[in-house]
């Protein structure tokens, strides 16, 4: 049996400059690695109107249930200014027992650890009662339109069953073993446009300044506390990310003003209920000030929670044994592709330390690579006992 070395595979994957939506050969390379282990691999390419095509991979070995799936992504964010890096971000190097390169942390190394764990498991378990699968996308760091979301739809059409999924996102704030994610907050983005009446700055009574209305709306939305949180989630929060008028003249009251916001929300809300709240406030203030309004929304995913059960407690016990840290079950942080996978399977998220993700000199501890491989391997052993 071909045993995969997690460090070597991590290096190999990092060498592909797979900046979303570019694949650069990473998916095919990983597919070939898994084929050598006996996996049946299907490369799925999806595209949509106005979006670039994305390569995804679904690989499975075995045809019995339960099917334990690992989900991850090979795409990475841009490296930024190359002069700020101490190494070429796509020519990984080891310095002081850390592997440095774009994707070392988020999340090519995690994929390498699970592939290595699977190779070791299969070497000792020629026949096991179930299946192991990989769901790998190249569209997690982008708009996620042609990635995991469409793979999940494909699996549903094919009646492909996943019984439990491990999402390998970096989940630990400072040390490996601190945190397991069992859910995520929802994310709703919005753009508000207020239209008033343009005019001369010296004659404000002949105009209707949309900035005044927009400022009132922003204050009201920010002051309107959505909730106090609950036992599983922190309080929901709305943040404005930009206010824009596009007015270069100092003596003209503008015709339009725009604001952009994002709400991270818990399971006390849905995107629909939040849209109604926002619409009500914007409509009321706009009407009072005799302005017109327009709101465009984009829902990135509703909040979800995987209730802790046998598999999560088993993983928690293994992580504690290997890292000597008792992991906390959490729903903090941003969104992940678990928001799509939860439609067909319960999930937990556990991966590397996330301190350097998206940063210059993104890196991973070699010790953490070995420990994460051992954790994934032990989970496989216990799951298929």
C-alpha positions in Angstrom: 0.0 0.0 0.0 1.2 3.5 -0.9 1.7 5.4 2.4 1.3 9.2 1.9 3.6 11.5 3.9 1.6 14.5 5.1 4.6 16.9 4.9 5.5 16.0 1.4 1.9 16.1 0.2 1.4 19.5 1.9 4.5 20.8 0.0 3.3 19.4 -3.3 -0.1 21.0 -2.9 1.2 24.4 -1.9 3.3 24.5 -5.1 0.1 24.9 -7.1 -0.8 28.6 -7.3 -4.5 27.8 -7.0 -5.8 31.3 -6.3 -9.6 31.3 -6.6 -11.0 30.6 -9.2 -7.8 29.2 -10.8 -7.2 25.5 -10.1 -3.6 25.4 -11.6 -3.7 21.5 -11.6 -4.2 21.0 -7.8 -7.4 19.0 -8.1 -6.1 16.7 -10.8 -2.9 16.1 -8.7 -4.8 15.2 -5.6 -7.2 13.0 -7.6 -4.2 11.0 -8.9 -2.9 10.6 -5.4 -6.2 9.2 -4.2 -6.6 6.9 -7.2 -3.4 5.2 -6.2 -5.0 4.5 -2.8 -7.9 2.8 -4.6 -10.4 5.7 -4.6 -12.9 6.2 -7.4 -12.4 9.8 -8.3 -14.8 12.2 -10.1 -13.7 15.7 -11.1 -16.7 17.9 -11.3 -16.5 21.2 -13.1 -19.3 23.7 -12.7 -19.9 27.1 -14.1 -22.7 29.6 -14.1 -23.8 32.8 -15.8 -21.2 35.6 -15.0 -18.9 33.2 -13.0 -15.8 31.3 -14.0 -15.7 27.5 -14.1 -14.5 25.7 -11.0 -13.0 22.3 -10.6 -14.2 20.1 -7.7 -13.4 16.6 -6.6 -15.5 13.8 -5.1 -13.6 10.7 -4.4 -14.8 7.5 -2.6 -13.4 4.2 -1.6 -15.9 1.5 -0.6 -19.6 1.2 -1.4 -21.1 0.4 1.9 -22.4 2.6 4.7 -21.5 4.4 6.8 -19.7 6.9 4.6 -17.3 9.1 6.5 -16.5 12.2 4.3 -13.7 14.7 4.6 -14.3 18.1 3.1 -11.8 20.8 2.2 -10.6 23.2 -0.4 -7.5 23.6 -2.6 -8.1 27.2 -3.5 -6.2 29.9 -1.7 -6.3 33.7 -1.3 -3.8 35.9 -3.2 -0.4 36.2 -1.5 -0.3 40.0 -1.6 3.0 41.7 -2.0 5.6 39.0 -2.7 8.4 41.3 -1.3 6.7 41.0 2.1 7.2 37.2 2.2 10.5 35.6 3.4 9.9 32.8 0.9 8.2 32.4 -2.4 4.6 31.6 -1.3 4.3 28.9 -3.9 7.8 27.4 -3.3 7.3 26.2 0.3 10.2 26.0 2.7 10.8 24.8 6.3 12.1 27.3 8.7 12.5 26.7 12.5 10.2 23.6 12.3 7.4 25.5 10.4 6.3 24.9 6.9 5.8 28.3 5.2 3.7 28.9 2.0 0.3 30.0 0.9 -2.2 27.4 1.9 0.0 25.9 4.6 -2.5 26.8 7.1 -5.7 27.3 5.1 -6.0 24.5 4.2 -3.8 22.4 2.0 -1.9 20.9 4.9 -5.1 19.7 6.5 -6.0 17.9 3.2 -2.5 16.3 3.3 -3.0 15.2 6.9 -6.3 13.4 6.1 -4.9 11.8 3.0 -2.0 10.5 5.0 -4.3 9.3 7.7 -6.4 7.5 5.2 -3.4 5.8 3.6 -2.3 4.5 7.0 -5.8 3.3 7.9 -6.2 1.5 4.6 -2.8 -0.1 4.9 -4.0 -1.8 8.2 -7.6 -2.3 7.2 -7.9 -3.9 3.8 -11.6 -4.5 4.4 -13.6 -2.2 6.6 -17.3 -1.8 7.2 -18.1 1.3 5.3 -16.7 4.0 2.9 -14.4 7.0 3.1 -14.9 9.9 0.8 -13.3 13.3 0.0 -15.3 16.4 -1.1 -12.7 18.9 -2.3 -13.6 22.2 -3.9 -11.7 25.0 -5.6 -14.2 27.7 -4.7 -14.2 28.2 -1.0 -12.3 31.4 -0.8 -14.4 33.0 -3.6 -18.1 33.4 -4.0 -18.7 29.6 -3.4 -21.2 29.6 -6.3 -19.7 26.7 -8.3 -18.0 24.8 -5.5 -19.3 22.7 -2.6 -22.9 24.0 -3.0 -23.1 22.4 -6.5 -21.3 19.3 -5.4 -23.9 18.8 -2.7 -26.6 19.2 -5.3 -24.9 16.7 -7.5 -24.6 14.1 -4.7 -28.3 14.6 -3.9 -29.2 13.9 -7.5 -27.0 10.8 -7.5 -28.5 9.7 -4.2 -25.0 9.6 -2.7 -25.3 9.3 1.1 -22.8 10.8 3.5 -23.3 9.8 7.1 -20.8 12.2 8.8 -18.5 14.8 7.5 -15.2 16.3 8.9 -14.5 19.7 7.5 -10.8 20.4 7.8 -10.8 24.2 8.1 -8.3 25.7 10.6 -10.4 25.9 13.8 -7.9 26.4 16.7 -7.1 30.0 17.8 -3.7 29.4 19.4 -2.9 25.7 20.0 -4.0 22.5 18.2 -6.8 20.9 20.2 -8.5 24.0 21.5 -11.6 24.1 19.4 -14.1 22.0 17.4 -16.7 23.8 15.4 -20.1 22.2 15.6 -22.0 25.0 13.8 -21.6 28.4 12.3 -23.4 31.7 12.3 -25.4 32.8 9.3 -24.1 35.6 7.1 -26.3 38.2 5.3 -24.8 41.0 3.2 -26.8 44.0 2.0 -26.4 47.2 -0.1 -28.6 50.2 0.6 -29.1 53.0 -1.9 -31.0 56.2 -0.8 -32.1 58.5 -3.6 -32.8 62.2 -2.8 -32.8 65.4 -4.9 -29.6 66.9 -6.2 -29.1 70.6 -5.8 -26.9 73.6 -5.0 -25.3 73.5 -1.5 -26.4 77.1 -0.9 -30.1 76.3 -1.4 -30.7 73.1 0.7 -34.4 73.8 0.9 -34.6 73.1 -2.8 -32.9 69.7 -2.4 -33.2 66.6 -0.4 -29.9 65.4 0.9 -29.8 61.5 0.8 -26.8 61.5 3.2 -28.9 62.7 6.1 -31.4 59.9 5.5 -28.7 57.3 5.1 -27.0 58.4 8.3 -30.3 58.1 10.3 -30.8 54.6 8.8 -27.3 53.5 9.7 -27.7 54.7 13.3 -31.1 53.1 13.7 -29.8 49.7 12.3 -26.7 49.8 14.5 -28.6 50.8 17.7 -31.2 48.0 17.1 -29.7 45.1 19.0 -30.8 41.9 17.3 -30.6 39.5 20.3 -28.6 38.6 23.4 -27.4 35.2 22.0 -28.1 31.8 23.5 -26.3 28.8 24.9 -24.9 27.8 21.5 -24.3 31.1 19.8 -23.0 34.6 20.6 -25.2 37.6 20.0 -26.0 38.5 16.4 -24.2 41.6 15.0 -24.6 44.0 12.2 -21.6 45.9 10.9 -21.4 48.6 8.2 -18.5 47.9 5.8 -18.7 51.0 3.6 -20.5 54.3 3.1 -20.1 55.8 -0.4 -21.4 59.0 -2.0 -19.2 59.4 -5.1 -19.4 63.2 -4.9 -16.3 65.1 -6.0 -18.0 68.6 -5.9 -17.9 70.6 -2.7 -20.9 72.7 -3.6 -23.4 70.1 -4.8 -25.8 68.1 -2.7 -25.7 64.6 -4.1 -28.6 62.6 -5.6 -27.7 59.3 -4.1 -25.9 57.8 -1.1 -25.0 54.1 -0.5 -24.0 51.9 2.4 -22.9 48.3 2.6 -23.4 46.1 5.6 -23.1 42.5 6.8 -25.0 40.7 9.6 -23.5 37.6 11.3 -26.5 36.0 13.0 -27.4 33.1 15.2 -30.2 30.5 15.0 -32.7 32.9 16.5 -33.0 34.4 13.0 -33.2 33.5 9.3 -32.1 35.6 6.4 -35.8 36.2 5.6 -36.6 37.4 9.1 -33.6 39.8 9.1 -34.5 41.2 5.7 -38.0 42.0 7.0 -36.4 43.9 10.0 -34.0 45.8 7.8 -36.6 46.6 5.2 -39.0 47.9 7.9 -36.4 50.4 9.3 -35.2 51.6 5.9 -38.7 52.1 4.6 -39.9 54.0 7.6 -37.0 56.5 7.7 -36.9 56.9 3.9 -40.6 57.6 3.8 -40.4 60.1 6.7 -37.6 62.0 4.8 -39.3 61.7 1.4 -36.5 59.7 -0.1 -36.6 56.6 -2.3 -34.6 53.5 -1.3 -33.3 50.2 -2.8 -31.8 47.3 -1.0 -29.9 44.4 -2.6 -29.2 41.3 -0.4 -26.9 38.3 -0.7 -27.4 35.4 1.7 -24.2 33.4 2.3 -25.9 30.8 4.5 -28.2 30.6 7.5 -27.0 29.6 11.0 -26.8 25.9 11.7 -25.8 23.6 14.6 -24.9 20.0 14.7 -26.1 18.7 18.0 -23.2 16.9 19.8 -23.6 13.1 19.5 -21.5 9.9 19.5 -19.1 10.9 16.7 -18.5 14.4 18.0 -17.8 13.1 21.5 -15.5 10.4 20.1 -13.5 13.0 18.2 -13.3 15.2 21.2 -11.9 12.4 23.3 -9.3 11.5 20.7 -8.2 15.2 20.3 -7.8 15.5 24.1 -5.8 12.3 24.3 -3.3 13.4 21.5 -3.0 17.2 22.3 -3.5 17.1 26.1 -6.1 19.8 25.6 -9.9 19.4 26.1 -11.4 21.0 23.0 -14.3 23.5 23.3 -17.3 23.0 21.1 -17.9 26.3 19.4 -19.9 28.1 16.7 -17.7 31.2 16.4 -15.8 32.6 13.4 -16.9 33.2 9.8 -18.7 31.0 7.3 -17.4 27.7 5.9 -18.6 25.1 3.4 -20.2 23.2 6.2 -23.2 25.5 5.6 -23.8 23.5 2.4 -22.8 20.1 3.6 -25.1 20.2 6.6 -28.0 19.9 4.2 -27.0 16.2 3.6 -24.9 15.3 6.6 -24.0 16.2 10.2 -20.6 17.9 10.4 -17.8 18.8 12.7 -15.0 21.1 11.8 -11.5 20.5 13.1 -8.2 21.5 11.5 -5.0 23.4 12.2 -4.2 26.6 14.2 -5.7 29.6 12.3 -3.3 32.4 13.5 -1.5 32.8 10.2 -4.3 32.1 7.6 -4.5 34.7 4.8 -1.4 36.4 6.2 2.1 36.9 4.8 4.4 33.9 5.7 1.4 31.7 6.3 2.7 28.6 8.1 2.1 25.4 10.0 4.0 23.7 12.7 5.5 20.4 11.7 4.6 19.0 15.1 0.9 20.0 14.4 1.0 18.3 11.0 2.0 15.0 12.7 -0.5 15.4 15.5 -3.4 16.2 13.1 -2.6 13.2 10.9 -2.7 11.0 14.1 -6.0 12.6 15.2 -7.6 11.9 11.8 -6.2 8.4 11.7 -7.6 7.6 15.2 -11.0 9.0 14.2 -11.1 6.7 11.2 -10.2 3.7 13.4 -12.8 4.5 16.0 -15.5 5.4 13.5 -15.2 2.1 11.6 -14.8 -0.1 14.7 
